[in-house]
Amino acid sequence: MITFNIDERSIISIYKGIEPNRVSTINRILSNINYVEEKDLKELMNTTAIKLKKIDDEEFLTLDLENTLNEAFIENRAD
């Protein structure tokens, strides 16, 4: 079983789109890597995409993307 840490789940949450789809999410992550300057963030994005390739669509749809760093950011902006 592949597990995703909070940073990886946050990347997925950012790039999953309105209608979550594993392949589309992978493609969005990979297509945006070249726009990222930070080496660590690029590595995180690449690792996340690799891990997403190892799971199936059903498992993707069951990922818990609540309480990610992306969600925390959005909540803080609303305050």
N, C-alpha and C positions, 0 to 999 in steps of 0.2 A: 504494500500500500504506500502510495506516494503521499507525503504530507507537505504542506506549504506553511512556512512561517508567516508572521504578520506582515513583514515587508513584501514577501511574494504575493500574499493575498491582497495587499494594497495595490500592487502593480496590476493584478488581475482586475480588481475593482475599477481602477482607472480606465483600463482599456477594454472592458467587456462590452461596452456599448449598451444600447437600450434593450435589445433582445439578445441576451447572452448566448454565445455560440463559441465553442472551444476553438475551432479552426480560425474563425474571424478574430478572436481575441489574440491568438498566437500571431496572426498576420499583422494586426495593429501594433502589437509590442515590437515585433521585428522591424516593421517599417519605420518606427520612430526612434530606434536605437541610434541611428546616425545623427539625429538632432540633439542628442544628449552629450554634454561635454564631460561630465563626471565619470571617471573610469569605474568607480564602485557601482554607480547606478546602472551603467551599461552592463556590467557583469551580472548584476541582480536581474535586469530585464532578460538577458540571455539565458540565465539559469532558470528563470521562471518559465520562459518559452520552452526550454528543453523538458522541464518537468511536465508541462501541460501536454506535450506531445506523447508522454508516457501514460497518460490516463485516457479513458474513453469519454465519449460525450455524456453518458449517463452520470459518471462520476463528477464530471465538470459541473453539471447542473445541481449537484448536491453540495458543492463547496460552500462553506459558511463564509460569506464575505461581509458579514456584519462586524461591527467594531474594528474595522481596519483603520489604518492611518488616514486614508482618504475620507472615511466617514467622520473621523475626529476633526479633520480640517474643515469639512463642510459645516459641522455643528459649531465650531469656534467662529466661523465667519458670520454665522447667523446671529451671534450675540451682540 
